[in-house]
């Protein structure tokens, strides 16, 4: 459950590529640890006083006002530019390795998924149309985008996602050993030690890094995972096979699956809420309620950025990703009342709540929307 878990599908940098990736990592850590903290000081001592002088003594009243004022400040401009550049450099550094390794990874995927004793499965829909925004916008600036599919054997979207995610996560100070799925599994072990799900569903599985731990933690369970990108899912399937994990991957929309009613005992997602629209999130929660078996539980994990707990400055500064990292739904998630949405989907009030989920490496916590269907 470490970010750089080794397996046959992982792109392997040579010495020069690894050096460039370490440089980008050092740059990201410097920007996060040394430059970003100055944003608040600049706001307190320069931006807010200047705004107040220009607006009859009042402070910024909306995110739009505050964002415009911040973007006029040289320090904030420099941080935005450098942070955006570090993200572009990250993908360039990772891309050198992924594209060089692409023939080997394609061959490995074909071998792993054609062997006689395949553990899991892959179900793709040739008529599936990914959401328009994911075809138009390269989320996280990922080259080619999240839903990019070049041909019937393409795995590059998944390879980019895992390698870029490894580097990005460490650059954000999360710690090299933290695992979102691991944190959920640890919480279940502590609070529901006798819980033994028979069928598990991972919604929005991307490259499958959070799906495999459930197959490993619950070896008697049947684990399913869904996402919208064919190349992403091909990579995820081959990755799971290389790790000896039995996971069944499906190309489906989390808000409109074709699984039977009440067919899963545990439903999870990891960092999906902030990547989807309000409409899709509400549909996903309704689908979660429909799919949960009596007594089943859901834990939808994401970053802890709820705006109701943040000052106006924190809301704006933490929404940098909306404008500069192609995260169009970041503020939709931050503004959402997810517990109310869970109740609207069918969860009883006493069985729908938010939890702070401790990270398993380092300080801090994740956000979790927890729900349970009465037995």
Secondary structure, DSSP 8 states (H G I E B T S, - for coil): --TT---TTS----HHHHHHHHHHHHHHHHIIIIITTHHHHHIIIIIHHHHHHHTTT----SHHHHHHHHHTSHHHHHHHHHHHHHHHHHHHHHHHHHHHHHHHHHHHHHHHHHSTT--SEEE--TT----HHHHHS-GGG-TT-TT---STT--HHHHHHHHHHHHHHHHTT--TT--HHHHHHHHHHHH-TT---SEEEEES-TTSHHHHHHHHH-TTSEEEEEES-HHHHHHHHHHHHHTT--EEEEE-BTTB----TT-EEEEEEES-GGGS-HHHHHHHHHHHHHHEEEEEEEEEEE----GGGS-HHHHHHTTHHHHHS--TTHHHHHH--HHHHHHHHT--GGGEEEEEEE-SSSS-EEEEEEEE---
